Amino acid sequence: MKDERKNTLRIGRNIGAVLGVIVFLIFGLLPGFYFGSYGTLVILSHLFGGPVEPGTIVRILTVVGAVLGIFCIGAVSIVVGSVIGTTIAYATDVVGSLIKGRPETAETETVEVK
């Protein structure tokens, strides 16, 4: 793979990751907190066999669940943004190479052996 194409894909991946972080901060922070803490309370109520009382351990586990939910949604947002950015960069590179009319295998040279 040529250095020009690698650079294009790297820039697209980085732009996609940054956009994924921005989308996470705008749309994913609150749902990550909500679903993480709610999921923890549902799991705890099933484990204890009924409604849980607000004790110290339950509160600690709820905070840990909320942090885990925020982390998971953030990781998914960054990875999806990177994949989309890389796909767009690759499509742009292919279209640009078709417009320029240069072949994809321009790296190789033919050498005659006598």
SULTA-V190457 format. One record per backbone hydrogen bond with DSSP energy under -1.0 kcal/mol. CO is the residue of the C=O (numbers start at 0). NH is the residue of the N-H. Records with the same first field share a line. If there is no record, write none. Layout:
# SULTA-V190457
CO=NH / NH
This chain:
# SULTA-V190457
1=5
2=6
3=7
4=8
5=9
6=10
7=11
8=12
9=13
10=14
11=15
12=16
13=17
14=18
15=19
16=20
17=21
18=22
19=23
20=24
21=25
22=26
23=27 / 28
27=31
28=32
29=33
30=34
31=35
32=36
33=37
34=38
35=39
36=40
37=41
38=42
39=43
40=44
41=45
42=46
43=47
44=49
52=54
54=58
55=59
56=60
57=61
58=62
59=63
60=64
61=65
62=66
63=67
64=68
65=69
66=70
67=71
68=72
69=73
70=74
71=75
72=76
73=77
74=78
75=79
76=80
77=81
78=82
79=83
80=84
81=85
82=86
83=87
84=88
85=89
86=90
87=91
88=92
89=93
90=94
91=95
92=96
93=97
94=98
95=99
96=100
